[in-house]
Amino acid sequence: QAQAGWLQHDFGHLSVFSKSRWNHWVHKFVIGHLKGAPASWWNHLHFQHHAKPNCFRKDPDVNMHPLFFALGKTLSVELGVQKKKFMPYNHQHKYFFIIGPPALVPLYFQWYIFYFVIQRKQWVDLAWMLTFYIRFFLTYLPLLGVKGILGLHLLVRFIESNWFVWITQMNHIPMHIDYDKNVDWFSTQLQATCNVHQSLFNDWFSGHLNFQIEHHLFPTMPRHNYWK
């Protein structure tokens, strides 16, 4: 599931085939049939992220504030001045490990993706998603039963969630997080992204998103060329 996530990311950025239409078609198959999520939902969130990375209220990837985490120096100072204590932020480096990585996919994404496609009437995406659940059900029901299937699905999403959050946050959250200052596009991308050391394991484990700077500057570039 994690590797399928990096793969759908490639198709979503039109970085595999030379024709955009082919990328869109296979993207729906990979994220819909192999992962059970809607392509329209991913596009809606991810394109906003690339347009304004690490900008409050414009990048959905940093919409964890202020109810869970106080990201960036700006918001934390604002909350301190206003004396708004939604959470014990002085301990967020401890409870992040409990709330963030384990919970994002199984407790939030899992139900929100269905709400998204039904609210926006994305019936084609919903059909692709249902093929994943039908295949999953037919494959494992004879082996595990209903309770076993639910347990397996929760376990898979729990592991995937930890994997996904660590990779996507380690190359963004350490960087500048603030309100949109209308800085030029190039500077905006550089201020919000950082790289992680290259190795065969890191390249595979992160789907080459350890080259986050290169990815944000050249989002349609095939990932195996980032190192160049």
N, C-alpha and C positions, 0 to 999 in steps of 0.2 A: 504493500500500500504506500509506503514512503517513497519507494523508487518510482511507482506509478505517478506519485505526486510531482516529482521532479520532471518526469516525462511529459505530463500534461502541461507543465509550465513551459516546456520547449515549444509545444504546438500552440499554446496560447499566445506566445510571443512571435509566432509565425517564423520560427528559426529553423525549421526542418526542411520543408518543401519550398521550392522556388515560387509556387503559386499559392497565394493566400487562401484560396478556396479549399485546397487540399489540406492545409493546416487546420482550418476551421472544422472540416469534416472529421478528421482524425482526433482533433481535440475533444469533440463531443463524445466520440467513442471511448477514448482513454479516461476522461474524467467522469463520464456518465456510466459506461458499462463496467469499467475496471475499478472505479472508485465509488460510484453511487452518489455523485455530486453534480450539480448543474454548471455547464460551461458559462451560461449567462451570469450566474452569481459570481463566479471567479473573475470574469471580465469586469463586472461592475466594481468590484472591490480593488482588483489589482491595478487597473488602469488609473484609478484615483491615486493609489500608492505611488506609482511611477511618476505621475504628474507633479505631485507635491509631497515627496517623501519626508517623514518626520515633522509635518506641519499639523499643529493642533486643528481639529475640526475639518481638515481636508484630507488627511491620510487616515483611512479607517484602521490601519495596522497599529496606530498608537492611540486608539480610542479606549484605552484602559483607564483613563483618568477621568475624574478624580476619585471614583468610587472604589477602585482596586489599588491602583498604583499612581504615584505622582512622578511622572516621567519628565526628565529634563530639569534644568536649573530654574527656568522661568516659572513654570507652574508651581513648583515646590515653594518658591519664594512668595508667589501670590497667595497660595493657601495659608502660608505662615502669617502673612500680614493680615489676611481676612479672618484668621483663627478658625478656619474650617477644617475640622478633623473628621473626615469621612472614615478614614482608616488610620491605624497606628503606623504612619509612614516611616517613622524612625526604625521600624522593624520589617519594612517591606522586603529587604534583602533576604529575610528568613522565610516569610510566608509566600514569597513569589514561587518558591519551589513547590509549594503545596497547591496553590491556586492556578498559576499560569500554565506550565507545561502539561500537567496531567489532565486538566479540565477543559481546555479550549475545544478540542475536537469532540469528545464524547458528550459533554454537557451543554455545549453551546452550538457548535456547527451542526451537530447531528439533527437537531430539531429545526434550526433556523433555515437550513437549505430547503426543507419542505415548505415552510412558511413563505420563503422567497419566491419559489416557482409558482405556487398557487396564487399568491397575491398578485404577481405580475403576469399570470396566465402564460407561463412558459411551458406549454404542454409537451413540446418536443423534448425539452430537457427532462421533464418529469418522466416521460416514457423511457428515455435512456437510463435514468436512475432506477426505475422499476426493474429493468432487465438485470441490473446488478443484484438487487435483493432477491429476485426470483432465482437467479443462478446460484447465489449463496445459499438460499433455502433448500433448493433441490440437491445441492452438493453435500451439505452437512447434516440435513435432517435425519437421513437413515443412519448416520454414524453417531450423532450426539443427542438427538431429540430436541424438543423445543427449548428447554432450559439450557441445554448445552450450546445450542446455536446462539442464544442471547448472550451467554457468558463468553463465548468465543468472539463474538462481534464486539462486545464491550472491551475485552482484553486487547484485541487488535487496535481498536480506536485509541485506547489508553496508551499503548506503546507508540503508535503513530503520532499521537498528540505531543508526547514528550520529544520525540525525534523532530517533528515539524517546528515546534516552538523554539527549541534551542538553535536550530539552523537559521530560521528567519530572523531571530532577534539578536543573535550574536554579532551580526554584521550591520545592524542598524541602531539598536538601543544605546551602544556606547557613544554614539555620535551626537551632533547638535540637534536638539529637539526644541522647537519654539513655534510661535505663531507665524503665519506666512508673512514674510517681509518683502515679497515681490522681488526677490533677488533673481538675477539672470539664471536661466535653466541649468547651465553648466555648473555654476557654483552651488546651486541648490542640490544637485546630485552628489557632488563631492562632499558637501558638508554633512550629508545624511548617511553615507555608506563607508564601510571599511572592509578590508580583506582579512582573510585568515590564511595561515601558512599553507602552502601547497604540499600535498603528498598524495600518493595513490589512494590512500584510505580517505583523506579529507575530500579529494575530488569526488570519489564515489559516494561517501556518506552524505555530502552536502549537495549532490547534483551539480557540482562545479559552482555553487553559489558562494563558495569561499572566495571567488573572484567577484564580489558584489559591486565593486567600483566599476569594473569593466562591463558588468551586466547592465548597470544603470546608464552608463554612457552609450552603450551599443546593445540595446535590448533585443534586437533581431539577430544578433550574431550567434551562430551555433556555439553551444557552450564549450565544446572541446577546443575552440580557438581562443578562448579568453587568455590563456597563458601567454599567447604570442603577443 
